[in-house]
Amino acid sequence: MPYKFEISKDKAGEFRVKFKAPNGEIMFSTEGYSAKASAKNAIESMKKNGPDAEIDDTTD
């Protein structure tokens, strides 16, 4: 199974996006969105902007 985005509904009825690794582990989850279209827009934004995102390491 490849990496994948998963849209689900939480207990409050909001849509959330989970990014899952091939082993099924959830690598991250978004905030809740009231509309499914907003969750889909979040996925498209991550796909578009993610490859160029800088890394902010605050552990130093």
N, CA, C and O of each residue as an XYZ file, in Angstrom:
240
protein
N       0.845     -1.179      0.000
C       0.000      0.000      0.000
C       0.894      1.248      0.000
O       1.828      1.324      0.798
N       0.635      2.210     -0.859
C       1.443      3.441     -0.907
C       1.001      4.443      0.168
O      -0.001      4.232      0.851
N       1.753      5.521      0.305
C       1.328      6.618      1.164
C      -0.008      7.117      0.637
O      -0.263      7.061     -0.566
N      -0.870      7.607      1.539
C      -2.159      8.097      1.052
C      -2.752      9.124      1.994
O      -2.452      9.159      3.187
N      -3.604      9.961      1.418
C      -4.421     10.893      2.185
C      -5.766     10.212      2.408
O      -6.302      9.566      1.508
N      -6.303     10.361      3.615
C      -7.599      9.773      3.935
C      -8.482     10.857      4.529
O      -8.075     11.550      5.462
N      -9.685     11.008      3.996
C     -10.657     11.952      4.544
C     -11.647     11.147      5.382
O     -12.210     10.154      4.920
N     -11.847     11.595      6.627
C     -12.797     10.911      7.508
C     -13.580     11.966      8.282
O     -13.232     13.147      8.288
N     -14.640     11.510      8.930
C     -15.431     12.394      9.790
C     -15.135     12.049     11.238
O     -15.074     10.877     11.608
N     -14.952     13.083     12.057
C     -14.707     12.850     13.476
C     -16.031     12.805     14.244
O     -17.102     12.919     13.648
N     -15.954     12.641     15.548
C     -17.160     12.527     16.375
C     -18.020     13.783     16.355
O     -19.228     13.722     16.580
N     -17.391     14.918     16.085
C     -18.118     16.191     16.024
C     -18.746     16.426     14.651
O     -19.422     17.432     14.438
N     -18.523     15.498     13.725
C     -19.087     15.629     12.385
C     -18.231     16.453     11.440
O     -18.675     16.804     10.347
N     -16.999     16.768     11.853
C     -16.106     17.541     10.993
C     -15.231     16.602     10.165
O     -14.940     15.475     10.566
N     -14.827     17.096      9.012
C     -13.964     16.326      8.120
C     -12.505     16.566      8.490
O     -12.088     17.702      8.714
N     -11.745     15.495      8.550
C     -10.315     15.574      8.845
C      -9.541     14.831      7.777
O     -10.024     13.854      7.203
N      -8.338     15.306      7.519
C      -7.450     14.643      6.566
C      -6.345     13.975      7.364
O      -5.705     14.609      8.203
N      -6.122     12.702      7.103
C      -5.017     11.965      7.705
C      -4.067     11.574      6.577
O      -4.497     11.180      5.493
N      -2.777     11.689      6.849
C      -1.769     11.226      5.903
C      -1.208      9.945      6.481
O      -0.660      9.940      7.583
N      -1.345      8.848      5.732
C      -0.962      7.536      6.244
C       0.225      6.959      5.498
O       0.344      7.095      4.281
N       1.106      6.307      6.257
C       2.266      5.608      5.711
C       1.802      4.260      5.148
O       0.693      3.811      5.439
N       2.651      3.622      4.345
C       2.288      2.323      3.776
C       1.904      1.260      4.811
O       1.140      0.346      4.501
N       2.430      1.373      6.041
C       2.093      0.389      7.075
C       0.805      0.742      7.824
O       0.430      0.055      8.774
N       0.128      1.816      7.397
C      -1.134      2.222      8.001
C      -0.994      3.232      9.123
O      -1.994      3.734      9.637
N       0.256      3.538      9.514
C       0.489      4.509     10.588
C       0.073      5.903     10.137
O       0.388      6.322      9.023
N      -0.642      6.622     11.012
C      -1.030      8.001     10.722
C       0.174      8.889     10.999
O       0.654      8.968     12.130
N       0.657      9.558      9.955
C       1.829     10.423     10.102
C       1.421     11.813     10.570
O       2.137     12.437     11.352
N       0.280     12.302     10.100
C      -0.279     13.549     10.615
C      -1.758     13.615     10.290
O      -2.264     12.906      9.420
N      -2.434     14.494     11.023
C      -3.865     14.714     10.850
C      -4.114     16.210     10.898
O      -3.443     16.929     11.638
N      -5.066     16.680     10.123
C      -5.365     18.113     10.078
C      -6.393     18.494     11.136
O      -6.931     17.647     11.850
N      -6.639     19.769     11.210
C      -7.746     20.287     12.000
C      -9.061     19.804     11.379
O      -9.054     19.248     10.280
N     -10.165     20.006     12.057
C     -11.460     19.635     11.513
C     -11.990     20.710     10.582
O     -11.817     21.902     10.832
N     -12.634     20.284      9.514
C     -13.257     21.194      8.554
C     -14.751     20.911      8.513
O     -15.168     19.753      8.559
N     -15.557     21.963      8.425
C     -17.005     21.777      8.393
C     -17.483     21.275      7.033
O     -18.546     20.659      6.940
N     -16.711     21.530      5.980
C     -17.093     21.108      4.634
C     -16.050     20.144      4.059
O     -14.848     20.336      4.244
N     -16.515     19.126      3.374
C     -15.621     18.151      2.749
C     -14.736     18.827      1.705
O     -13.575     18.457      1.533
N     -15.291     19.819      1.011
C     -14.519     20.548     -0.001
C     -13.299     21.218      0.631
O     -12.245     21.300      0.000
N     -13.430     21.692      1.853
C     -12.297     22.322      2.548
C     -11.209     21.300      2.846
O     -10.022     21.611      2.748
N     -11.602     20.087      3.209
C     -10.624     19.021      3.454
C      -9.888     18.679      2.153
O      -8.675     18.469      2.155
N     -10.627     18.625      1.056
C     -10.005     18.342     -0.242
C      -9.059     19.467     -0.642
O      -7.999     19.211     -1.214
N      -9.433     20.713     -0.346
C      -8.555     21.852     -0.639
C      -7.270     21.775      0.179
O      -6.200     22.141     -0.307
N      -7.373     21.298      1.424
C      -6.185     21.145      2.267
C      -5.225     20.138      1.648
O      -4.013     20.354      1.648
N      -5.758     19.042      1.121
C      -4.919     18.036      0.461
C      -4.205     18.641     -0.737
O      -3.000     18.453     -0.907
N      -4.941     19.361     -1.561
C      -4.333     19.976     -2.740
C      -3.268     20.989     -2.358
O      -2.244     21.095     -3.032
N      -3.496     21.735     -1.282
C      -2.504     22.700     -0.813
C      -1.233     21.997     -0.349
O      -0.128     22.449     -0.648
N      -1.386     20.888      0.384
C      -0.211     20.136      0.845
C       0.559     19.553     -0.330
O       1.790     19.560     -0.329
N      -0.147     19.056     -1.323
C       0.514     18.491     -2.499
C       1.288     19.572     -3.255
O       2.406     19.343     -3.716
N       0.677     20.749     -3.375
C       1.284     21.845     -4.134
C       2.448     22.489     -3.387
O       3.503     22.739     -3.970
N       2.252     22.760     -2.090
C       3.222     23.542     -1.324
C       4.201     22.704     -0.513
O       5.260     23.202     -0.129
N       3.876     21.457     -0.247
C       4.702     20.599      0.596
C       6.123     20.368      0.115
O       7.057     20.464      0.911
N       6.317     20.063     -1.173
C       7.682     19.765     -1.630
C       8.681     20.908     -1.412
O       9.881     20.668     -1.281
N       8.190     22.138     -1.373
C       9.081     23.285     -1.223
C       9.080     23.872      0.189
O       9.725     24.889      0.442
N       8.355     23.230      1.108
C       8.270     23.760      2.465
C       9.629     23.668      3.159
O      10.339     22.669      3.047
N       9.967     24.735      3.875
C      11.231     24.714      4.603
C      11.053     23.937      5.905
O       9.930     23.737      6.368
N      12.145     23.511      6.480
C      12.132     22.794      7.759
C      12.555     23.777      8.846
O      13.630     24.371      8.769
N      11.719     23.943      9.845
C      11.999     24.844     10.959
C      12.289     23.995     12.193
O      11.371     23.583     12.902
N      13.563     23.738     12.444
C      13.986     22.906     13.567
C      14.218     23.793     14.773
O      15.210     24.519     14.832
N      13.315     23.740     15.730
C      13.402     24.611     16.913
C      14.074     23.909     18.089
O      13.990     24.387     19.221
N      14.739     22.785     17.840
C      15.382     22.044     18.932
C      16.769     22.541     19.255
O      17.353     22.112     20.250
N      17.311     23.422     18.458
C      18.676     23.923     18.689
C      18.703     25.012     19.726
O      19.770     25.541     20.038
